[in-house]
Amino acid sequence: MAQSGIFDLREIGKVKSVRKFIVVAEGLPSCMNGQIVEFANNVKGLVMGFNENEVQILVLGSASDIRSGDEIYNRAKPLSLPVGENFIGRVVNSLCVPQDNEGDIKAEALFAVFRDAPPVMDRRPVRDTLETGSMVLDAAIPIAKGQRQLLIGDRLTGKTTVAIDAVLNQKGKNVICIYCCIGKTYSNLLKVIEVLREHKAMEYSVVVSGIAATSAGEQYLAPFTACMLGEYFMHSGKDVLLVFDDLTKHAWIYRQISLLLERAPGREAYPGDIFYVHSQLMERAGYLKEELGGGSMTFLPIVEILQGDVTGYIPTNLISMTDGQIYFSTTLFNKGIKPAVDLGLSVSRIGNKAQWPIMKELSKSFRLDYLQYLELLSMTQLRATGLSKEAEARLRHGEVINKLIVQSKNHPVSVEKQIFYLYALNRKILDALSVSQIKRFQEEIEDFLNHNYAEVMVSLRQEKAFSDFLKNKIDEALKDYFQRAEPSPA
């Protein structure tokens, strides 16, 4: 078939049957998995499986107008979508179509959605820390650029908040952030976009929308599209932070798709290849060699569990294929400890390799001190008196740590500020302060340093390691602050 002197080669088949969002077609003998097909009403579909006579197609849109006998076209092309710098600041759906009423997006290239992960020889070891702005993470569970760190916990325990705080904290750090919404309500997505716009984080962010109101095909495709956009920036030599919110709902969608494809259900009715689907996605994170651009892509996948049970099929799968997990505790959340990170169950397997040397030195006993405090607290709750001075000192020290790790929502803390917190904590300066004085210290110290000791803040970021000069300057800055503050610590 010729159009304006240009040949349009395509294979034409017919729709045999429609099962909700799965179409069975015939007459497409050359199609392959992952290829894109087009229906007569211009709706696209994705080839999900086939045999000698039939092709199974996932509809990427509404299947309400597709009827048995309709024509279907195959151009033997893999699913490729537009990418480019112009996507920054925009909200798009799984097919990279704008959803923010701000006009079309001029693309710079087409990228295949389903790509192979970079091979080992194309990668280099992690070397830079990703500053999340949450002190409990940066100090005790550091995350490196190129890492995959799972955020796991019950619903409404602050998983998305910590991920969004990490996005907000990338302002001015030359990191492109991508937030991928999967299966959540439209109102939830609007809240996230509103926070990003309020803090001017959309200037370096892309939002990929696969909300619950969209088709199953679009929800299934959303994380792969977000990953494809991230790979464009990574191969351009940039650092990328990608949040998947959340992969539990993605697994639910894939389970629905597989059941309609008549694939045998396995554990918890999920198909056997759900592990492959998610591991294929997770492997695409990494840190590229300099000759390949030197970019990185860091993943923060979110998984929702029920009543603290991490033994489910999807949680255990994702724990095994990521580089660590941050466990959010409902008990801690209900006590007002936010972010509600359980340091006993959380781990980062490679993050400490990229942690600032000064942060590593100051935080080496941070986790142990806090866990010992929680254990001592539970043992002494029923005893009003009779504690030794050593036990009282430990409890007081733990209470101070508790105050430092509790943060306000959407107010990330810079690493430089955290270093002053930890230095004052290790010197036992904060143990002598009242609760109100600690709160005042947290609120005032950064402005005080920026106005009076800006060169110290600059030196911390440049050197990232302890020196006699820095130690003296930090001592001088803290002494100066407490001399000006009234009343001063004992």
Secondary structure, DSSP 4 states (H G I P E B T S, - for coil): -EETTEE---EEEEEEEEETTEEEEES-TT--TTEEEEETTS-EEEEEEE-SSEEEEEEES--TT--TT-EEEEEEEE-EEEE-GGGTT-EEETTS-B-SSS-----SEEEESS-PPPPGGGB----SEE--S-HHHHHHS-EETT-B-EEEEETTSSHHHHHHHHHHTTTTTTEEEEEEEES--HHHHHHHHHHHHHTTGGGGEEEEEE-TTS-HHHHHHHHHHHHHHHHHHHHTT-EEEEEEE-HHHHHHHHHHHHHHTTPPB-GGG-BTTHHHHHHHHHTT-EEB-GGGT--EEEEEEEEEESTT-TTSHHHHHHHHHSSEEEEEPHHHHHTT-SS-B-TTT-EESSGGGTS-HHHHHHTTTHHHHHHHHHHHHHHHTT-SS---HHHHHHHHHHHHHHHHH---TT----HHHHHHHHHHHHTTSGGGS-HHHHHHHHHHHHHHHHHH-HHHHHHHHHH-S--HHHHHHHHHHHHHHHHHSSSPP-
